[in-house]
Amino acid sequence: MTEKFKLFVEYISSQIEHHLPGEEAHLEFSPIGRKKSSLYLEYAKPKISAITLLLFEMEATPYFLLIERQEYKGNHSGEICFPGGKQDECDADVFETATRECEEETGIPSQFLINLGNLTDVYIPVSNHLVHPFVCYLKGNPKPLLHPDEREVKNVLICPVKRLFESDVKSTISKTWSNGKTTNDIPCFIIEGKVVWGATAIILNEFRWMIRKQLHGFYGDL
């Protein structure tokens, strides 16, 4: 692990513990009309899910992972998202859910994932899931050896963190739902040529807010 990456992950851990941006950061990438997650939770009884935002460093540059899901009959078919899924009864806690799902989907052993903390939970109304997002890094900071589950994962995207701050990263899309209604101007990121929207974009934006003041300080002019 380089000294820069060591300081970067220590900073992230400190920010999560003391200065988490919270739901204000969520609103920038929420579809129009979407309320804060905490307001839904006043009456919703959600299913529990967890994801892993996995960080690592290659050639003195920080990266994170996203996956492209296979097409299937469901609400999140073909989407770009973080490794993750719903909690199983055998999971000791939601962190175990996040790391187990990450291992199942990417092949990265869960024991190599070092937890930096939990970002703000995100409620997904369409599937009634409350997502617990964990930021982790790889023990020893190696390049991840990927063995994705081909049944669930079409592709794994290795994304430079600096992409979150480039001028053309933000865009909007229109989405037509199963009931025939269309929502326009849904905020999204364009990362590795893919559209990232919904809960994944909401989580990424909180992470982006959290590190935006210090990424340049650690990594200079990326």
Phi, psi and omega in degrees: 000127178287160179298323179298314181293322177302313179293324180297312182289328175295321177297316180299315179301317179295318180296318179298320182286325190240336189222044181292128183299324176077203190291341176298322177290331179296322189298329182298331182243019176270141175303151179303131180094347179286129180274169172299146181303322183297332179286323175296324186287354175292338181224343181282150172241082191281158165283155186255132176227168177209149179229164176241121168266101190262124181254146173202170184236133174228131178050047176062028178227133180280142180230164170221166183252141165231159174237153172255120183284151173293160175285136177201172178277098182180172186293334188242025180302130174071004185284158171269128186206180173275154169302133181166179180174191187281155181287136174264155179300331183281349180289133180292325181198181184288335175294321176296324175301311182299313184285325177296314180296321178298317179295316181298323186271330184246341184087001179280121183302133184298331182289348178270357184266118181261123185281125175262348178136174185256120170289178182292133181298149182235129177266134179250104185299321187297330180244001180055049178243139170257117185262128175259112182266124178250136174263126181227164168227163183279129177305126183079351178057047173280165169292131184295135174267111190263134173224072187296149176284108186295338178292325183256330191244121177278323185201150173248129180258126175259111195244128175289134179303326182300337180301329181296345184246005180281151191296334183257018185282334184264140178206190175221155177226166170251145183227126175260126187269174183296337178275003178091350180281149181242135174251126181259163173057042174281123181296145179206164168258150169249110185230127182053036178075007182247150177274126179242115185221184176067215185300325181295316178294322179297315179294315179300324182290324175296318176299318180298315177300321186293325186255356192295333182280340188240350182301315180297323180296326181276322190243003176064213185273083182293000000 
